[in-house]
Amino acid sequence: MEEQPMWIGTLGLFFLLLAFLTWLLGVFWVTPSIDRKLRATGEDEVSQVVKWPFRTLVYLHNIGNPIGFLQRPGDFLSFNCDRQQEVATPLQRWICRIHILSVVLMGLMMLLSELI
């Protein structure tokens, strides 16, 4: 079996680090900001149902994905997603989109490394 090219591992590591960085930004900047804005209007169902470490992932998922992906029947993460997207700033939306994209690309690099 041949060795895989070095660029696949490097690209996979880059997307892993990018996903981790955007997750940290989500934990320390996006989640507290969205929580404050939703609590101010009394629409904080997410903070009542989902506890801290998973709430960041819910916000990254709901704000980062296009709205068409979130309105599927049975998608339990997408409650109140339109309101979360409204209160997020454009920079927060881009952080969430970059997180979703980096996780998807990291997964594709892992699949590609198995195929080569």
Secondary structure by P-SEA (a helix, b strand, c coil): cccccaaaaaaaaaaaaaaaaaaaaaaccaaaaaaaaaaaacccccccccccaaaaaaaaaaaacccccccccccccccaaaaaaaaccaaaaaaaaaaaaaaaaaaaaaaaaaac
